Amino acid sequence: FMDNLFASPGIFTPDGRLQQVEYALEAVGNSNDLIAIQTTKGLLIGTELKNQTEVEDDKKYPRNIFLIDKHILIGVSGNIPDSQIIVTHSRAQAQQYKFIYQEDIPIDEIVSEISNIKQQFTQSRISRPIGCSIIIAGWDRFSGFRLIKMDVSGTFSGWKAVSIGKNSVMNQVILDTEFKLNLGVSESLALLMQILKKKIYVCFAF
């Protein structure tokens, strides 16, 4: 009975862990690799293409990269259907901000909104955590180009080159070793292809 109790959403184990969060992290650890790199002229996002269907071949973006507004993309690794909660809410917030202030929503606003949603699901006793990690890539007039990595609990951090997904630890080691602040688009693309070494989709935002 006690094991089932601690496995319930929002319940901490005696040693201070949230098992539902750990299950969500496992889902991310078994999902597609996704890598984002900041170049001298913009942001480069690459992901593996797995189980691509004819319908998906006609789409502008693969099923784990979403356009939130003209200046913001979100890349997802983990439980892709869960990410629709984040994507739908973020798009609504971006349009609402634009309607009120007549300008594009700042990156920090979107990051804060998504982090709050993820944290609420983590603490809830009636729903499990959102089972995906994300990379938020975008530009605004306040801080320029930004890459934000956010885990399943809503904890986020800023990066210049970052990886999430199945091989994120190994990929991050390569990025930390090979990445330089003055990398151009072609050099960044070569680095992406070197790491993934598979059929990939690349999106360039500038």
N, C-alpha and C positions, 0 to 999 in steps of 0.2 A: 504493500500500500504506500509506504513512504517513498519508494522509488518512483511510483507513478505520480505522487504528489509533486516531487521535485522536478519531474519532467513536464509539468503543466506550465503554460505560458505565464511569465512574470514572477515565477517562484524561484528564489535563490536556494541553492544547495547549501549544506552546512559549511562547505569550504568557500562560499561566496561566488559560485559560478551560476550562470544562467544556461541551462542545458539547451533550451530552445535556440539561443543565440549561437551556441556551438554547432547545432545541427544546421543552422543557416550558413555558417561559415564553411561547413563541409560541402554544402551545395555549391558554394562559390568555388571551392577547391576542386570540384569535379566539372567545372564549366569551361566554356571557351576562353582562351587567352585574349586579352585586350590590352593594347599598349598605346600610350599617348606620349608624344614628344613635342616640346616647344622649339620651334626653329626660329631663325632670324626674321622670317617673314610671316609666321603664323603658327598654327597648331596642326599636328599630324596625328591621326588616330587610325590604328590598324587592328583588325580582328581576324580570327580564323573564320573560314566559311565551312560550316558543317551541315550536312543533310539539306543542302540547298534545293528548293523545289522550283518548278517552272514559274509559279506565281511570284516567288521571291526574286527570281532572276530579273523580273520586270520592275522591281521596286528600286527607288533611288538609294535607299539605305537598307542595310541588312537588318535582321530582326532584333539585333541587340544594340543598335545605334539609333538614337531618336533626336529629331530636330525640335527643340523647345521654342525657340524664336530665331530670328535671322542671325543672331549673334551668339547663340548658345546651343551646344550639342551635349547629349548625355550618352555615354557608353555604359553598357550593363554586362555584368558577369554573374551568373547564378541562375535563380529562378526567374526567367524572363516574364512570365505572366504577372508575377508580383510587382514588377517594375511599372506596370501600367498605372498603378495607384500614384506613383511618383510622377510619371510622365504627364498624366492627365491633370493633376493638381498644378504642376509647374507651368504647363501651358496656360491654364486658367489664370494663374497668378501673373504671368508675363503680360497677358492681354489686359487684365484688370489694372496693372501698374501703368501700362501705356495709355489706357483710357483716362486715368486720373491725372497723370503727370505729363502726358504727351511726349514721352521719351521712353527709350528702351530700359527695361529693368536691369539694375546693376547685378553683377555676378554674386556679390555677397548676399543680396536679398534672396536669390534662388537657393543658394547654399544653405542659408539659415532656415528657409521654409522646408527644404527636403530633410535636413537634419532633425528638425522638430518632429516631422511625421515619423521618421524612422525611430526616434527615441520614444514616441508615444506607443508605437506598436511593440517595442521592446518591453515597456513597463506594463502593458495591458495584461489582465488576467483572462480576457475573453478572446484574444486573438494572438497568433504567433507573430514573431518578428518578420519583417519583409526580407525574404531570403535572397538578397542580391547586394553585391557591392557595385559601386558606380564610379565613373570618372566624369566630372563636369568640366567641359572645355568651352571657353568663350572669351569674349573681349568686351570691355566697356570703357567709357571715357575716363573713368576714375582710376582704374588700376591696370589698363592695358590687357594683354593676353594673360589668361589664368588657366591652370590645370589643378583641379581639386579632386583628391581621392577620398571616397567616403565608404566606410565599411557598413555591415548590416545593422550595427547599433546606432549609427548616425554620427560616429566620430569621424572628423575630417581633417585633412592636412593639405597644404599646398606643395606642388612638385613642379620640376622642370621636365622630368621624364619619369613615367610611372607605369607599372604593370599590375593587372589584376587577373584572376582566373587560375586555371589548373597549375600552370608552371610559373606563377608570379614570383616566387622566391628566386628561382634560377634566372628568370628574365630580368628581375630587378638588379641582380648582381652584375649582369652584362651591361645593363643601362648605366649603372653607377660607374662602371669601368670605362665604357666607350663614349658616354655623352660628354659633349663640350658645349659651353654657352653660345658659341658662335657657329653652331651647326646650321648649314643651309638645308633647303628642302631635299635636294638630291642625296646629300649625305645622311639625312635622317631617314629617308626612304630606304636607303641601302642598309641602314642599321635595323630597321623594322624587318626587312626581308631576311637579314642574317639571323635574327632571333626566332622568327616564326617558322621559316623554312617550309611553308605549306601554302596552299591556296588561300590567299588573304584578300580582304577588302580594305582599301585605304581611303580615308576621307581627309581632305585638307581644308581647314578653316582659316580665313585670313580677314 
